[in-house]
Amino acid sequence: MALVIGIDSSTQSTKAELRDAETGELIATGRATHPPTQPPVSEQDPASWWEALVDAVRQLGEQRKDVVAMSVAGQQHGLALVDTEGASLRPAKLWNDTTSAPNADRLVRDLGAEWWSSTTGSVPVAAFTITKLAYVAEHEPDIIDKVAKVMLPHDYLTWRLSGAHVTDRGDASGTGWFDGVNGSYLPSAISSALGTEADWLDRLPTVLGPLDAAGQISGSVATELGLPSSVVIGPGTGDNMGAALGLGLGTGDVVLSLGTSGTVYAKSNQRTTDSSGAVAGFCDATGAFLPLVCTLNATKVTDTVAQWLGTDAPGLAELALAAGTSPISPVLVPYFDGERTPNRPDSNGIMVGLTNDTSREHLARAAHDGVVCGLLEGLSALENCGGSSSGRLLVVGGGARSTAYRQRLADITGREIHIPESDETVATGAALQAAVVHAATHENATMSETHFDDLATQWSLKNTQVSGPRADGFGDEIRERYRNAASFDDGLCRAPRTPAEPASNM
């Protein structure tokens, strides 16, 4: 039996899945945690990712001897800098490190939002890798002079596995220095970030195609992980791109991800452009595109409201469903931690429409509806810039287990909601990529990229549970009331947050 390993290296942990390359059957799993971070300064030693990967893979058991391929899907946007000896020069800045927000603003002023959008597909924000490189260049110029390799988190782990300094177009599209249409790096973007015309292209990883292998596993690493020396290492990708693979996402399918924060993304045959910055025009891991919108406030909001009402998340869901479907109830704009989409980093949440008849049930439903409407505004932004949403509407993340989130999404959209059978879609997607790359390398070098879709069907990744809307969810009216409330200038914006001091160099 040929087996593959998929790795999900997230901000919090590394998860490993061992799967049958032909059927997708899950054989074993492993998990190891990463050091906690404390935004606005959010940094980790890249070596901790490697230690967690080793730990997670060793948990997969004796059947590791049958592994033929392996791929890594990692947290997007992080910046790892390595010197000529292969040592990390400083802790890696992660996607949720916001100390580079002023650098993002400068980059947009320098070249213009329209240039960034039309050239890279996205307008830089603090999450993007290019802003973090600009931050290091401004505050730690001595480190910049020593950089030999620039890597994203998944690139770093692929490099540790294979010795190859490579990336894929999906993760590269979130850096801010990659043109996903032409498949090329942008020296002018790098120059704007660093304030120099020096050639940095040889310090960036080679961008592999969807079916390209990074190479074989390094001999010493095979021994360390207990794997055969013939294991093929796939190109890897970003976590959102890995999740799209793990869901068997087709063109027009839309994913609403309900975690601590929220994301909306869809598979598209064309790159989207949005000079407002709301929609990031990412590439996917198959040769297509993955436009994406991110919101900061999702299940953390309902967890907070549950505490206010003296209950927990399941209890809040019961209260929300007991409130019925009438739109006559309070409206919550859930900008508890500020907001990224729309770009209101210093805003607070607001509740409008309170009366003496407002009940706990109304408050519980308003909490769920506020999060749902915020995500659906992101979906509208995606549709307005050319993204298609004609396919399935899938809900993933911790919130997908909530009966209230499922029902309110169905009620407000008037559509069926599809719930995948597995939560670990990122690791599954990485395993799928490993299987496809192994097949392309060893069985049929001319195979089509549509093999991703074929194998997703073969692995039953497209199977979902379905929740339908109630007869009249008053979706249009609820969304209109939400838009009106969100447009208020509530006068309660908090003062800008004071960034903590950056971590010292290693």
C-alpha positions in Angstrom: 0.0 0.0 0.0 1.4 3.4 -1.0 0.9 6.0 1.6 1.3 9.8 1.7 1.7 12.4 4.4 0.0 15.8 4.5 1.3 18.4 6.9 -0.7 21.4 8.2 1.7 23.8 9.9 -0.5 26.5 11.4 0.2 29.3 13.9 -0.8 27.1 16.8 0.4 23.6 15.9 1.5 21.1 13.3 -0.9 18.4 12.3 0.2 15.4 10.2 -2.1 12.9 8.3 -1.1 9.6 6.9 -3.4 8.6 4.1 -3.7 5.8 1.4 -2.6 7.4 -1.8 -5.3 5.7 -3.9 -8.4 5.8 -1.7 -7.6 8.7 0.7 -8.3 6.5 3.7 -7.0 8.1 6.9 -4.5 5.7 8.5 -3.0 7.8 11.3 -2.7 11.3 12.7 -0.1 13.2 14.7 -0.1 16.6 16.4 2.4 18.9 18.1 2.0 22.4 19.4 3.9 25.6 18.5 5.0 28.4 20.9 2.2 30.8 21.6 2.3 34.3 20.2 1.1 37.7 21.5 0.0 40.1 18.7 0.6 42.8 17.8 4.1 41.3 17.9 3.6 37.7 16.7 6.9 35.8 16.1 8.1 32.2 16.2 11.5 30.6 15.8 11.2 28.6 12.6 13.1 25.8 14.3 10.0 25.2 16.5 8.0 24.4 13.3 10.6 21.8 12.4 10.6 20.3 15.9 6.8 20.1 15.8 6.8 18.5 12.3 9.3 15.8 13.5 7.2 15.1 16.6 3.9 14.9 14.6 5.3 12.6 11.9 6.8 10.2 14.4 3.4 9.8 15.9 2.2 8.2 12.6 3.4 4.8 13.5 5.2 1.9 11.8 3.4 2.3 8.5 5.6 5.3 7.8 7.8 2.8 6.0 5.2 2.7 3.2 5.2 6.5 2.6 5.9 7.5 -1.0 5.3 11.3 -0.9 4.8 14.2 1.5 3.7 17.8 1.2 3.4 20.8 3.6 0.7 23.4 3.7 1.7 26.3 6.0 0.3 29.5 7.5 0.4 32.1 4.9 2.5 35.4 4.8 5.0 34.6 7.5 8.6 35.8 6.9 11.6 33.5 7.6 15.1 34.9 6.9 18.1 32.5 6.6 21.8 33.2 6.3 24.4 31.5 4.1 24.9 28.8 6.8 21.2 27.9 6.9 20.7 29.6 10.3 17.6 31.7 11.0 18.6 35.4 11.4 15.7 36.3 13.6 12.3 34.9 14.7 9.9 34.7 11.8 7.2 37.4 11.7 3.8 35.7 11.3 0.7 36.8 9.4 -1.0 38.3 12.5 2.0 40.4 13.4 0.7 44.0 12.8 3.9 46.0 13.6 4.4 46.4 9.8 1.1 48.3 9.4 3.0 51.6 8.8 5.2 49.9 6.2 2.1 48.6 4.4 0.7 52.2 4.3 4.0 53.4 2.8 4.1 50.7 0.2 0.6 51.6 -1.0 1.5 55.3 -1.1 4.7 54.6 -3.0 3.3 52.6 -5.9 -0.5 53.2 -5.6 -3.3 50.8 -4.7 -4.2 50.4 -8.4 -0.7 49.3 -9.3 -0.6 46.7 -6.5 -4.0 45.3 -7.3 -3.5 45.1 -11.1 0.0 43.6 -10.8 -0.1 41.3 -7.7 -3.9 40.9 -7.4 -3.8 42.4 -3.9 -3.2 45.6 -2.0 -0.6 45.2 0.8 -1.8 45.1 4.4 0.2 44.3 7.5 -0.4 40.6 7.1 1.5 40.4 3.8 5.1 39.2 3.7 6.4 42.2 1.8 5.4 44.6 4.6 7.3 42.4 7.1 10.4 42.5 4.9 10.1 46.3 4.7 9.8 46.4 8.5 13.0 44.4 9.0 14.8 46.6 6.4 13.7 49.7 8.3 14.4 48.6 11.9 17.0 45.9 11.5 19.2 46.8 8.5 22.1 44.7 9.8 20.0 41.6 9.4 18.9 42.4 5.9 22.6 42.5 4.8 23.0 38.9 6.0 20.0 37.4 4.3 20.7 34.5 1.8 17.2 33.0 1.6 13.8 34.5 2.0 11.1 32.0 2.9 7.4 31.5 3.9 6.7 29.0 6.6 5.9 26.2 4.2 9.0 27.0 2.1 11.1 26.7 5.3 9.8 23.3 6.1 10.0 22.1 2.4 13.6 23.3 2.5 14.3 21.4 5.7 12.8 18.3 4.2 14.4 18.4 0.7 17.2 21.0 0.8 15.4 22.8 -2.1 14.7 26.5 -1.8 11.3 26.5 -3.5 7.7 27.6 -3.1 4.4 27.3 -5.0 2.3 30.0 -6.8 -0.5 29.8 -4.2 1.7 30.8 -1.2 3.8 33.1 -3.4 0.7 35.1 -4.3 0.3 36.2 -0.7 3.8 37.8 -0.5 3.2 41.0 -2.4 6.1 40.5 -4.8 4.7 37.9 -7.1 2.6 38.3 -10.3 0.4 35.2 -10.4 -0.8 35.8 -14.0 2.7 36.0 -15.5 4.2 33.7 -12.9 7.1 36.1 -12.2 8.6 38.0 -9.3 8.4 41.8 -9.2 11.7 43.6 -8.6 10.0 46.9 -8.3 7.9 45.7 -5.4 11.0 44.4 -3.6 12.8 47.6 -4.3 10.0 49.6 -2.8 10.1 47.5 0.3 13.8 47.6 0.8 14.5 51.1 -0.5 17.3 49.7 -2.8 17.7 48.6 -6.4 19.9 45.7 -5.3 18.9 42.4 -7.0 17.1 40.2 -4.5 15.6 37.7 -6.9 18.3 35.1 -6.2 17.3 35.2 -2.5 13.7 34.3 -3.3 12.5 30.7 -3.7 12.0 29.1 -7.1 8.2 28.9 -7.9 7.2 25.4 -8.7 4.2 24.4 -10.8 1.3 22.4 -9.2 2.7 19.0 -10.4 6.3 19.7 -9.7 8.3 18.0 -7.0 10.7 19.9 -4.8 12.8 16.7 -4.9 13.5 13.7 -2.7 13.7 13.8 1.0 17.2 14.4 2.3 18.9 11.2 3.6 19.5 12.4 7.2 16.0 13.8 7.4 14.5 10.4 6.2 16.4 8.8 9.1 15.2 11.4 11.6 11.6 11.0 10.5 11.6 7.2 10.0 10.7 7.5 6.4 12.1 5.8 3.2 14.9 7.7 1.4 12.8 7.6 -1.8 10.0 9.8 -0.5 9.1 12.6 -2.9 8.5 16.1 -1.4 5.7 18.1 -3.1 5.9 21.9 -3.7 3.6 22.6 -0.7 1.3 25.6 -0.5 -0.4 28.0 1.9 -3.0 26.9 4.4 -6.0 28.4 2.6 -4.9 26.8 -0.7 -4.4 23.5 1.1 -7.9 23.7 2.6 -9.3 24.3 -0.9 -7.6 21.1 -2.1 -8.9 19.2 1.0 -12.4 20.3 0.2 -12.3 19.3 -3.5 -13.2 22.9 -4.3 -14.5 23.4 -7.8 -14.9 26.6 -9.8 -17.6 28.7 -8.3 -17.6 26.9 -5.0 -17.4 29.3 -2.0 -15.9 28.6 1.4 -17.0 30.5 4.5 -14.5 29.7 7.3 -15.6 30.4 10.8 -12.7 30.3 13.2 -11.5 33.0 15.7 -11.4 35.1 12.5 -13.3 34.5 9.3 -12.4 34.0 5.7 -14.4 33.8 2.5 -12.8 32.4 -0.6 -13.8 30.8 -3.9 -12.1 29.0 -6.8 -11.9 31.1 -9.9 -10.4 30.6 -13.4 -9.5 34.3 -13.5 -7.5 36.5 -11.1 -9.6 39.1 -9.4 -8.4 42.7 -8.8 -9.8 45.0 -6.1 -8.0 48.3 -5.5 -10.0 48.8 -2.3 -8.0 46.0 -0.8 -11.0 44.1 0.5 -10.4 41.1 -1.8 -6.9 39.5 -2.1 -6.4 38.0 -5.5 -4.5 34.9 -4.5 -3.6 31.9 -6.7 -4.6 28.4 -5.7 -2.5 25.2 -5.7 -3.9 23.8 -9.0 -3.1 26.5 -11.5 -6.3 28.5 -11.0 -7.0 31.4 -8.6 -8.4 31.8 -5.1 -9.8 35.3 -4.3 -10.1 35.7 -0.6 -11.6 38.1 2.0 -10.6 38.0 5.6 -12.5 39.4 8.6 -11.1 39.6 12.2 -14.3 38.8 14.1 -16.0 35.4 14.0 -16.5 32.8 16.6 -14.6 34.8 19.3 -17.6 37.2 19.1 -20.2 34.5 19.9 -17.9 33.1 22.6 -17.8 36.6 24.2 -21.6 37.1 24.0 -22.1 33.7 25.5 -20.1 34.7 28.5 -22.1 37.9 28.8 -25.3 35.8 28.9 -23.9 33.2 31.3 -23.8 30.3 28.9 -21.5 28.6 26.5 -21.3 28.4 22.7 -23.9 25.5 22.4 -26.1 27.3 24.8 -25.9 30.5 22.9 -26.8 28.6 19.7 -29.9 27.2 21.3 -31.0 30.7 22.4 -30.4 32.0 18.9 -32.5 29.3 17.2 -35.3 29.9 19.8 -35.5 33.5 18.6 -37.2 32.5 15.3 -36.6 34.3 12.0 -38.3 37.7 12.4 -35.9 40.5 11.5 -37.3 42.7 14.2 -34.5 42.4 16.7 -31.2 44.1 17.6 -28.4 44.3 15.2 -24.8 43.6 16.3 -21.9 45.0 14.3 -19.2 42.7 15.7 -16.0 44.8 15.4 -14.8 43.7 18.8 -11.2 43.6 17.8 -11.4 46.3 15.2 -11.8 45.0 11.7 -9.8 44.2 8.6 -12.7 44.0 6.1 -13.8 46.8 6.1 -10.5 48.4 7.1 -11.4 49.7 10.5 -8.6 48.6 12.8 -9.6 50.9 15.7 -13.3 50.4 15.7 -15.5 48.8 18.4 -18.5 46.6 18.1 -21.9 48.3 18.4 -25.5 47.0 19.1 -28.4 49.0 17.7 -32.2 48.4 17.9 -32.5 47.6 21.6 -35.9 47.9 23.2 -37.6 46.9 26.5 -38.8 43.7 24.7 -35.2 42.6 23.7 -34.6 39.1 25.1 -31.6 36.9 25.7 -32.7 35.0 22.6 -32.7 38.2 20.5 -29.2 39.0 21.7 -27.9 35.5 21.0 -29.3 35.6 17.4 -27.9 39.1 16.9 -24.4 37.8 17.8 -24.6 35.0 15.2 -26.2 37.2 12.6 -23.6 39.9 13.0 -20.8 37.5 12.3 -22.7 35.9 9.4 -23.5 39.3 7.8 -19.9 40.4 8.1 -18.8 37.4 6.2 -21.5 37.8 3.6 -20.4 41.4 3.0 -17.0 39.8 2.2 -18.7 37.5 -0.2 -20.4 40.4 -1.9 -17.1 42.1 -2.3 -15.7 39.0 -3.8 -18.6 38.8 -6.3 -18.3 42.5 -7.1 -14.8 42.1 -8.3 -15.5 39.1 -10.6 -15.5 36.1 -8.3 -18.1 33.4 -9.0 -20.3 32.0 -6.2 -22.6 29.8 -8.4 -21.4 26.5 -6.9 -21.6 25.0 -3.4 -21.6 27.2 -0.3 -19.3 25.4 2.2 -18.9 26.2 5.8 -15.7 25.1 7.6 -13.9 25.9 10.9 -15.0 25.5 14.5 -18.2 27.5 13.8 -19.3 25.0 11.2 -20.2 22.7 14.2 -22.7 25.3 15.5 -26.3 24.5 14.7 -27.1 28.3 14.9 -24.3 29.3 12.5 -25.4 26.7 10.0 -29.1 27.6 10.2 -28.6 31.4 10.2 -26.3 31.1 7.2 -28.9 29.1 5.3 -31.7 31.4 6.4 -30.0 34.7 5.5 -28.6 33.5 2.2 -31.6 31.4 1.2 -29.2 28.7 0.1 -28.3 25.2 1.1 -25.2 25.1 3.3 -22.7 22.3 2.8 -20.7 21.0 5.8 -17.6 18.9 5.0 -17.2 15.6 6.8 -13.8 16.4 8.1 -12.4 19.5 9.9 -8.7 18.9 9.1 -9.0 20.1 5.5 -5.5 21.7 5.3 -3.6 18.5 6.2 -5.9 16.5 3.9 -5.2 19.0 1.0 -1.4 18.6 1.6 -1.8 14.8 1.5 -3.8 15.1 -1.8 -1.1 17.3 -3.3 1.5 14.7 -2.3 -0.5 11.9 -4.0 -0.9 13.9 -7.2 2.8 14.9 -7.3 3.8 11.3 -6.7 1.6 10.1 -9.5 2.9 12.8 -11.9 6.5 11.9 -11.0 6.2 8.1 -11.0 3.3 7.1 -13.2 2.3 9.7 -15.8 4.5 12.7 -16.3 2.0 14.3 -18.7 -1.1 14.0 -16.5 -3.4 17.0 -16.3 -3.9 19.3 -13.4 -7.5 18.2 -13.4 -6.2 15.1 -11.6 -6.6 17.1 -8.4 -10.3 17.2 -8.9 -10.5 13.6 -10.0 -8.5 12.4 -6.9 -10.7 14.6 -4.6 -13.7 12.7 -5.9 -11.9 9.4 -5.6 -11.1 10.3 -2.0 -14.7 11.3 -1.3 -13.6 14.8 -0.3 -16.6 16.4 -2.0 -19.1 14.5 0.4 -20.9 17.0 2.6 -23.9 17.3 5.0 -26.5 19.8 3.9 -28.5 22.3 5.9 -31.4 24.1 4.2 -33.1 27.5 4.9 -36.3 27.8 6.8 -39.3 29.0 4.8 -38.7 32.7 5.3 -35.4 33.8 6.8 -35.9 37.5 5.9 -32.3 37.5 4.6 -32.5 40.6 2.5 -34.0 42.7 5.3 -31.5 41.4 7.9 -28.6 42.2 5.7 -29.9 45.7 4.9 -30.3 46.5 8.6 -26.8 45.2 9.2 -25.4 47.5 6.4 -27.2 50.5 7.9 -25.8 49.8 11.4 -22.3 49.2 10.1 -22.3 52.5 8.3 -22.8 54.4 11.5 -19.9 56.6 12.8 -20.5 55.5 16.4 -18.0 57.9 17.9 -16.6 55.1 20.1 -13.5 54.3 18.1 -10.7 53.4 20.5 -7.3 55.0 20.3 -4.7 53.3 18.1 -3.2 50.3 19.9 0.4 50.7 21.1 2.6 48.0 19.5 4.6 46.0 21.9 8.4 46.0 21.5 9.6 43.6 18.8 11.2 40.4 20.0 15.0 40.5 20.3 17.1 38.8 17.6 18.0 35.2 18.2 
